[in-house]
Amino acid sequence: MKTRKLVMIPGPTPVVRSIQDQMGRETVAFGDPNFIRDYKELINDMKTLWKTEGEVFVIAGTGTLSMEMGIANTLKAGDNLLIVSHGFFGDRFIELANRKGINVDVIQSEWGEIVPLDEIESKLKEKNYQAVTVTHVDTSTGVAAPVKEIGELVRKFEDTLYIVDGVCATAGEPEYIDEMNIDILITGSQKAFGVTPGLCILWAGPRALKRREKLGTIPEYYVDFNKWLPIMEDPSKYFATPAVNLIWALKESVNIIKEEGIENRYARHIKNARAMQAALESLGFTLLADKDHRAVTLSNVLYMDGVDDVEFRKVLGEEGVVVAGGLAAYAGKMFRLGHMGNIDIHDMVSTIAAIERALYRVGIEAELGKGVGTLMRELLK
Ligand SMILES: *Cc1c(COP(=O)(O)O)cnc(C)c1O
């Protein structure tokens, strides 16, 4: 018999039945009054839960499109952008901004570490930056940036907008837009929201909306705030066809969040992450991310000596768990394990147990049950 496969990569994450059901609903016209009501409710909930006086945009696309949307509506050719990069996805902003003719300065950390706050501050003092980008959780390293502290710093610079990539963080790591001085928060549907891939989500705070006004006509069409603002205010209007079933799916995800309580959800993510990380370490793995800056949404797990990445992930797949490989210099040296969104204790225990079986099968001596024991002890605390 085939073993059911748990998809424990950092996105897409497991999609629970009630969300799948929304995807399976009969698609209605985008002018359907019930759909319009659902869309509007979703928009309102998103603004309330992430605490902004600004706007939210929920349109068809992916996280990368939301990155592009954030840049397109706040910066023009010739502007200065400071990119604080903690890895592969931080670096993605470089090419994106370069293509638009934006002047880019980059501060990169070693993978697994963060850029120190004082380094960001002294860079911001050097010249007038129109924006700074920070990746909340860089999926390539499993590092979580101190988003709140950076926000306090950036706020001292009047012309500088604060753009946060929350694609692997939002709905798992705490984010309060106005309180944290975030001007643009971007994300996608398939990570900590636990929805299938396909939605580009972006919040724009009041300062970002003002910046958009100042830019006048921008070169981009589909991602222009001004095209979508009338629709987000009144979804009965048309600009481009909304992804009807995905909107419903995200609405169900937000209902799950409201039912759990967003603060409880954040607390659950911390508890789960620390338990998963303790379990992995008890099996002899090491984690790439600095202990003080570990994400709660995923873990980037370095192999012990004697494990071949391709073989391990193949055997782990046979044991019923899919994980992702390492990126760039860490390809072959590490696997990436997502533990965000709507996963439960069954998913976590099964994942650690499958990792133990895979280790055993590739010839690593580890006491069976050790990781599962650690995990359960941590979760029962
Ligand atoms: C996944 C991810 C992206 C890219 O999102 P897509 O939906 O794959 O386009 C961007 N930034 C971060 C931090 C990510 O984890």
The ligand as a Tripos MOL2 file, in Angstrom:
@<TRIPOS>MOLECULE
LIG
   15    15     1     0     0
SMALL
NO_CHARGES

@<TRIPOS>ATOM
      1 C1          8.0700   31.7460   -1.3110 C.3       1 LIG1
      2 C2          8.6480   33.0840   -1.0860 C.ar      1 LIG1
      3 C3          8.5940   34.0780   -2.0800 C.ar      1 LIG1
      4 C4          8.0770   33.8160   -3.4530 C.3       1 LIG1
      5 O1          6.7190   33.5300   -3.4610 O.3       1 LIG1
      6 P1          6.0490   32.7910   -4.7180 P.3       1 LIG1
      7 O2          4.6460   32.6050   -4.2660 O.co2     1 LIG1
      8 O3          6.8030   31.5110   -4.8980 O.co2     1 LIG1
      9 O4          6.1750   33.6840   -5.8770 O.co2     1 LIG1
     10 C5          9.0790   35.3370   -1.7740 C.ar      1 LIG1
     11 N1          9.6070   35.5990   -0.5770 N.ar      1 LIG1
     12 C6          9.6920   34.6670    0.3980 C.ar      1 LIG1
     13 C7         10.2850   35.0240    1.7120 C.3       1 LIG1
     14 C8          9.2250   33.3840    0.1560 C.ar      1 LIG1
     15 O5          9.3020   32.4550    1.1120 O.3       1 LIG1
@<TRIPOS>BOND
     1     1     2 1
     2     2     3 ar
     3     2    14 ar
     4     3     4 1
     5     3    10 ar
     6     4     5 1
     7     5     6 1
     8     6     7 2
     9     6     8 1
    10     6     9 1
    11    10    11 ar
    12    11    12 ar
    13    12    13 1
    14    12    14 ar
    15    14    15 1
@<TRIPOS>SUBSTRUCTURE
     1 LIG1         1 GROUP 0 **** ****
